[in-house]
Amino acid sequence: MKLVVSDMDGTLINHQSGISPANLKAIQQLQENGIEFAIASGRDFYGVRSILDQYDIRCHAILGNGAQYCDEDGQVIMSCYLNKSVFADIIQIFENAHVPYMVFTTKGFYTRYQPSYVQEQFIERGIKRFGNRKEDYDKNGSFVNCPCNLLEQFSDIQEFLQRDLDIIKVEAFSLNASDITPTKELLARIPTISYLSSFEDNVEVTNENAQKGLILQQVAQLKKIDKKDIAVLGDGMNDFTLFQLFPYSFAPKNADDTIKLLAYRVVDECENDGFAKAIDIILKEKI
């Protein structure tokens, strides 16, 4: 094995957004054995770094579910951005459904709603779904650099699209998961996009080719690594292409049923150090 690529939320990190001692040790063991470790997440660079920096982990990362591949300093090595021609259609769907959304770009985070409204909704969702605390999002909190705290408002869509920036993804969410389902039915009619849910109460829209497995294929070619020398770990449908394209795939018991069916091996739940147990299998069985 030459490269191990792992999802973050629900795979590597627990519901308290932390890396357990066992999982941290597993990453160190990979590095001691000359195996590169990388992240594959729906998060942006700072969302990934805010976690990894707490543990002095430096690694490459697939971001925005496959929209970017960056080095440990955030320098973009590969990218696949959203087609601007369909942007207006995407946000119109969310606005008509009165669903908050955030636009992730190469130059900041945006919304047409009042930023304070989106921020409040996102924080409330974080408290209810993940057990986060409101103070976690404050100036000295661990989520101070969360996109919801950095939102800028724009009003004119065409003016926004003329700015010197690229769109990584549009993420919509709701306190009621039932609000998200109808938006997916409408998104299905828009060409050149892909939409995935990290959780039942959100949906993330990217370029149709901005998927974790597709960009990892390009990374493998760049690094001249055979697929059989790459292991992937994930739990959600945004990890689908990883499991579809790479034979050595590991899913925790808490993973989506579809992911578990595709997995080479199902390991213990994320909360029970499933990541560390997958790494143990990789190292002991010399996969």
C-alpha positions in Angstrom: 0.0 0.0 0.0 1.3 3.4 -1.0 -1.6 5.8 -0.3 -4.5 5.8 2.2 -7.3 8.3 1.6 -10.0 8.9 4.2 -13.2 10.9 4.5 -13.4 13.0 7.6 -16.9 13.3 9.2 -18.3 10.0 10.2 -15.1 8.1 9.2 -12.0 9.7 10.7 -13.5 12.2 13.2 -16.2 11.5 15.7 -19.4 13.5 16.5 -17.4 15.8 18.7 -15.3 16.7 15.6 -12.2 15.1 17.2 -9.6 12.5 16.2 -9.3 9.8 18.8 -5.9 8.8 20.2 -6.2 5.4 18.4 -7.0 7.0 15.1 -4.2 9.5 15.5 -1.7 6.7 16.3 -3.0 4.9 13.1 -2.1 7.9 11.0 1.4 8.0 12.6 1.8 4.3 11.9 1.0 4.8 8.2 3.7 7.5 8.0 6.2 5.3 9.9 5.6 2.6 7.3 6.2 5.0 4.4 2.5 5.1 3.4 1.2 8.5 2.4 -2.1 9.7 4.1 -4.6 12.1 2.6 -8.0 13.5 3.3 -11.1 13.4 1.0 -13.8 15.7 2.3 -16.7 17.9 1.4 -15.2 20.6 3.5 -13.1 23.5 2.3 -9.4 23.8 3.0 -9.8 25.8 6.3 -12.5 23.4 7.4 -10.1 20.5 7.1 -7.1 22.4 8.5 -9.1 23.5 11.6 -9.3 19.9 12.6 -5.9 18.6 11.4 -3.9 21.5 13.0 -5.1 20.5 16.4 -3.2 17.2 16.0 -0.2 18.5 13.9 -1.3 16.5 10.9 -0.1 17.8 7.6 -1.3 16.1 4.4 -2.7 16.6 1.0 -6.5 16.8 0.7 -9.4 16.3 -1.8 -11.8 19.2 -1.0 -15.3 20.1 -1.9 -16.2 16.5 -2.6 -13.7 16.5 -5.5 -13.7 20.1 -6.7 -10.1 20.6 -5.6 -7.0 18.6 -4.7 -4.6 20.7 -2.6 -1.2 20.2 -0.9 -0.7 20.7 2.9 -0.4 24.4 2.5 -3.7 24.8 0.5 -2.1 25.2 -2.9 -4.4 23.9 -5.5 -2.9 21.1 -7.6 -6.0 20.1 -9.5 -9.5 21.6 -9.7 -12.9 21.0 -11.3 -15.2 24.0 -10.6 -18.9 24.5 -11.0 -20.1 25.7 -14.4 -21.2 29.3 -13.9 -23.9 29.0 -16.6 -26.1 26.9 -14.2 -25.4 28.8 -11.0 -28.5 31.0 -11.2 -30.7 27.9 -11.7 -29.2 26.2 -8.6 -29.6 29.0 -6.1 -33.1 29.8 -7.5 -34.2 26.3 -6.4 -32.9 26.9 -2.9 -34.4 30.3 -2.6 -37.8 29.2 -3.9 -37.7 26.5 -1.2 -36.6 29.0 1.4 -33.6 26.8 2.2 -30.4 28.5 3.5 -27.3 28.0 1.4 -23.6 29.0 1.2 -21.6 29.4 -2.0 -18.0 28.2 -1.5 -15.6 30.0 -3.9 -11.9 30.4 -4.4 -12.3 33.8 -2.9 -14.6 33.5 0.1 -18.1 32.4 1.0 -21.3 34.0 -0.2 -25.1 34.0 0.0 -28.0 36.1 -1.2 -29.7 35.7 2.2 -28.7 37.9 5.2 -25.5 36.3 6.4 -26.6 36.5 10.0 -29.7 34.4 9.2 -27.6 31.7 7.4 -25.1 31.7 10.3 -27.8 31.3 12.9 -29.4 28.4 11.0 -26.1 26.7 10.5 -25.1 27.0 14.1 -28.5 25.7 15.3 -28.1 22.7 13.0 -24.6 22.1 14.4 -26.0 22.1 17.9 -28.9 19.8 17.2 -27.1 17.3 14.8 -23.6 17.2 16.1 -23.9 18.3 19.7 -21.8 21.4 19.1 -21.9 24.3 21.5 -22.8 27.9 20.4 -19.5 29.1 21.9 -17.7 26.8 19.5 -18.5 29.3 16.8 -17.3 32.4 18.8 -14.1 34.3 18.4 -12.1 31.8 20.5 -14.0 28.7 19.5 -12.8 25.8 17.5 -15.2 26.7 14.6 -14.3 30.3 14.4 -13.3 29.9 10.8 -16.4 28.0 9.9 -17.8 29.3 6.5 -21.0 30.4 8.2 -19.0 33.0 10.2 -17.3 34.3 7.0 -20.2 34.9 4.7 -20.6 37.9 2.5 -23.8 38.9 0.9 -24.3 39.5 -2.8 -27.5 40.6 -4.6 -27.0 40.7 -8.3 -26.3 37.2 -9.7 -24.8 38.4 -13.0 -22.5 40.8 -11.3 -21.4 38.1 -8.9 -20.6 35.7 -11.8 -18.4 38.4 -13.4 -16.1 38.5 -10.4 -12.7 36.9 -10.6 -13.5 33.8 -8.7 -14.4 30.1 -9.3 -17.3 28.3 -7.6 -16.2 25.2 -5.7 -19.7 24.2 -4.5 -23.1 25.4 -3.3 -24.2 23.8 0.0 -27.8 24.0 1.2 -29.1 22.8 4.5 -32.1 22.8 6.7 -33.2 22.1 10.2 -35.9 19.9 8.6 -34.5 17.2 6.4 -37.8 17.1 4.5 -37.1 20.5 3.1 -34.0 19.1 1.2 -35.6 16.2 -0.7 -37.8 18.3 -3.1 -34.7 20.4 -4.0 -32.9 17.3 -5.2 -35.7 16.4 -7.6 -35.3 19.8 -9.2 -31.5 19.7 -9.2 -31.8 16.5 -11.2 -33.0 18.5 -14.2 -29.9 20.7 -14.3 -27.1 19.5 -16.7 -23.4 19.4 -15.8 -23.8 19.2 -12.1 -23.6 16.5 -9.4 -25.4 16.8 -6.1 -24.7 14.7 -3.0 -25.7 14.7 0.7 -23.2 14.3 3.5 -26.2 14.1 5.8 -29.9 13.8 5.2 -30.5 17.5 6.0 -28.0 18.9 3.5 -27.2 18.8 -0.2 -23.9 19.9 -1.9 -23.8 20.8 -5.6 -20.6 20.6 -7.6 -19.5 20.1 -11.2 -20.6 16.7 -12.4 -16.9 15.6 -12.6 -16.0 17.0 -9.1 -16.3 13.7 -7.3 -13.8 12.2 -4.8 -13.2 9.1 -6.8 -12.7 10.8 -10.1 -10.2 13.3 -8.9 -8.4 10.6 -6.9 -7.9 8.7 -10.2 -6.2 11.8 -11.6 -4.1 12.1 -8.4 -3.1 8.4 -8.8 -2.0 9.1 -12.4 0.0 12.1 -11.3 1.7 10.2 -8.5 2.1 7.1 -10.7 0.4 4.9 -8.1 -1.6 1.9 -9.2 -5.2 1.6 -7.9 -4.3 -1.6 -6.0 -1.8 0.4 -4.0 -4.5 2.9 -2.7 -6.9 2.3 0.1 -10.0 4.5 0.7 -12.2 5.0 3.7 -15.6 6.6 3.8 -19.2 6.4 5.2 -21.5 8.5 3.0 -22.8 8.8 -0.5 -20.3 11.5 -1.3 -17.8 8.7 -1.0 -19.6 6.5 -3.6 -17.1 7.0 -6.4 -14.2 6.2 -4.1 -15.8 2.8 -3.4 -16.8 2.3 -7.0 -13.4 3.0 -8.5 -10.9 1.7 -5.9 -10.9 -2.0 -4.9 -9.5 -1.6 -1.3 -12.3 0.3 0.4 -13.2 0.3 4.0 -16.5 1.4 5.6 -17.4 1.8 9.3 -20.6 0.1 10.5 -22.3 3.5 10.7 -21.9 4.0 6.9 -24.7 4.2 4.4 -25.9 0.8 3.4 -24.9 1.3 -0.2 -21.4 2.1 0.8 -21.2 -1.0 3.0 -22.3 -3.2 0.2 -19.5 -1.8 -2.0 -16.8 -2.0 0.7 -13.9 -4.5 0.5 -14.2 -4.6 4.3 -16.7 -3.2 6.9 -15.0 -2.3 10.2 -16.3 -1.0 13.5 -18.2 2.2 13.9 -16.5 5.6 13.6 -17.1 6.2 17.3 -15.3 2.9 18.1 -12.1 3.7 16.2 -13.2 2.0 13.0 -10.6 4.0 11.1 -7.8 2.7 13.3 -9.1 -0.9 12.9 -9.1 -0.5 9.1 -5.5 0.8 9.2 -4.5 -2.2 11.4 -5.9 -4.6 8.7 -4.0 -2.8 6.0 -0.7 -3.0 7.9 -1.1 -6.5 9.3 -2.4 -8.1 6.1 0.0 -6.1 4.0 -2.7 -5.2 1.5 
